[in-house]
Amino acid sequence: GAKPGPLFAAAGTWEVEMVGKGGHAAAGIGAGVVDPVVAASNAVTQLQSIISRNLLPWDKGVVSVTMFHAGDAYNVIPSSVVFGGTIRAFSRETYNLIEQRAKTIIQNTAEAFGCTVKMSFTSFDDDCLEGNGTPSHFPSGCTYPAVLNDPEAYELSKGAAKSLFGPEHVVEAEATLGGEDFAYFAEKTPSSFMFVGIGNETKGTTAGLHSPNFKLDEEALPIGAALHVATALHALQELSGLKGPSAEL
């Protein structure tokens, strides 16, 4: 399955170090200790207001905090907290808005609690396709653009899939806020990204991506290869002007 237009979101990662002044968890309170845990926790909570209060109601985006590391003792307030996560959106404009609001919230929250902050965000300016791997200043990667299926390329690949598998096996997929570096190719030439299903309860291949129980049904691999070939043949058919039911693949 697939769909025209946005299919995967623009996706990037970020990491923050909130720096305070560590000390005793009891005796240090009010005696110079600046607690970065409270500051960082407030920033995490406030980040969740971006989607509900800064985006248009019909727009889509995500800002998720997926890691939070602080201290290693029960009676010591740590001197710093490291937390980070991911941003997702279906356009560069929305992504950039979420990123800018996130930076403002984190910076202002740190100042309100007497902390300093160091922020690292991946960027659209770092091209992981043209560059030499991931950027050294942010080893986790780049900010990947959204995957936008070209309407004509989508119709071409959908037609190929229907001729190969039958119309009843081709569905319109829902857009996902997952990220995909195929977006770099889709920005350079009209493209279509399609999903090949592998869900099989008998084989236990129903777990979603990133699940520890994910398992690939390898019998789907030839189906994907056949779809590539069929799409290429349909494209050649279009270029040669052989259209209609009489043109056999």
N, C-alpha and C positions, 0 to 999 in steps of 0.2 A: 504494500500500500504506500501511498504518498499523497501529497496535496500541492496545489500551486501556491506560490507566495511563501511566507515565513514557515519554516519547518523546524529549524533548530534556532536557539537563542544565541545572541552574542554572549560570550562567557569569559570572565576573568577572575583572578584571585587577588587577595590583599592580605597584608599582615601588619599588625600594629604592636609596638612596644610602648606601654604606658608606664612611665617612670615616676615613682614617688620617693619616699624616704622610709626605709624599713626600720623595724625596731620591735621591742617587746609588745606582744599582743594586748597586754593589760597595762603595764607600767608606762608604756610608751605613748598611750593615747593622751593627747593634750600636752605632750612633752616633746613635740617636734616631729613625731611620726606623721608621715603623709601616706595614707593608705591607697595604693593603686588598684587594689581589688575592688573597693567600693566605686572608684572612679570608672574603671573598666566595665564593671557590671552595669552602671548607669548608661554608659555609652552603648552597650549591647542592647539594652532595653529601648533606648531612644532611636536606634537604627531602624527598629521595626515600624516607626512612624513614617518612614520615607514612602513606602508603597501606598499607604492609605491616605497620606496627606500631601504628597508632592506630585504624584502621577495622576493623569486624567483617569476617570473611573473606568474607561474602556481600554486603557493601556494595560500592558502586562509587564511585570518585572519581579525580581527576587533579590533580596540581600539577606544572606544567611551567614551566621557566625557558626563555624564548624569546629573550631578549636579554641581552647582557653587554658593557658598554663600559668600557674602562680604558686610559688613557694613549695616547701617540702617539710615544714615543721608545724606542729599544732599550736605552738605558743609564740610564733614569730610572724609578724606582718612582713611580707616580702618587699623588696625594694622595687620590683617591677613585675608587670604582667605582660604576657605575650598572647594575643588572640588574633584570629583571622578567619577568613571565609571566602565566599564567592559572591559575585554580582552577575545577574542574568537579565537580558532584555532583548526584544525583537528588533530594535533599531539602535544605531550608534547614538542618536540624539537622546533617547531614553536612558541608555546605558550611561552616557556621560553625565546626565542629570543625577542619576542615582549615585554615581561615584563622587560627584562634587558635593552633594548633600551629605554623604557619608563622611567625607573628609572634614566638612564644617562641623558636623555634630561631634566627631571624635576630638577635634582640636579644641572646640569650645568647652566640651565636658572636662577634658584634661585640665584646662585653665581654671574652670570653676572649682575643681577639687585640689588645686595647687600642684598638679602634676605637669610633667613635660611629656611629649609624645614623639615617637618616630614612626612614620607611616611609609609603607611600600605598597604600591598598586601596579599590577600589570597594565600594559598600555597597548592601544591600537597601533601606536607608532612602531612597536617591535613586531616585525613580521616573521613569524616562525617558519614560513614557507621560503621566503627569499633569504632570510638570515642564516647564520651558521648555528643552527640549533637554538636552544632557549637562551634568553639574555642572561648575562652573568650577574646582573644586579637583581634578578628575580628568577632563580632557578626553576620555579614551579611552572614557568611558561609565559605565554603571551595572552593578550586579550583577543580571543577569536571572534571574528565577525559572525553575524547571523547567517544561517543558510537560507537563501531565498530561491525557491524553485522557480525557474523561468516558466511561464504558462505554456509556451509552445513546446519546450523541451519536456515538460510534464505530460502534455497530451501525447507526445511521441512515445515516451516510455510507458505510459499507461496503455496505449494501443498495442505496444509490443507485448506487455504483460498479459493483456486480455487474449491476444491471439495465441499465446504460448500456453497459458494455464486455464483459460476460460474466464468470462466476465464474472462468474460467481466467486472467483477466488481473488478478485482485485477490489480492494476497498479504498475509500478515502481516509487517510490517516489523520490523526489529530496532531497539531503542532506540540512540540515538547520544549521545555525550558532547559533541556540538556544542551551541551555544546558539542561542536563537531568541526574539526579543522578542514574538512572538505569545503568549508566556506571560502577559503582562499581561492580554490579553483572556481567556485561558483561566482566569485567577484570578477574573474578574468574572462569567463566565457559562459554563454547561456547553458545552464545545467539543470539536472533533475536528480534528486536523491530519493531513493526508494527503500522501503523496509522489506526484508524477507523474513517471514515468521518462522520461529523455531519452537513454538510452544507445543509440547507433547507430554501429556501427563504420564503415559506409559514409560517414557524414557526419563522422566523427572527433569525436563528442560523448560520448566515454567517460571523459574525464579527470574526476577528483573535484573537489569544491569547494575553492577556494583554490589550485588548481594553475594555473601560468602557461599551461597548455594547455587550460584549461577553455573549453568552447564550448557554447552553448545551441542545441538543436534547436528552432527557433521553431514548428515544426509541432505541438509539444506544448502550446502556449499555448491553442488552442481546446479541447483536451481538458480542461485545467484549468478553463476557463470553463464548459464543459458539465457538469463534475462539480459545480461550485458550484450551477448551476441545478437539476440533478437532485436534489441534496441538499435544496435549498429546497423543491422540489415534494414530495419525500418527507416533509419536516417538516410541510408543510401537510396532506398526506394523513393523517399521524398525528394532527394536531390536530383534523381534521374527523371522525376515527373511521373513515375509509375504509381498512381494512386487508385484506390478503389478495390473491390473484392476480387477483381480479375488478376491483380498483381500478386503472384505467389512468392512466398519467401523461400 
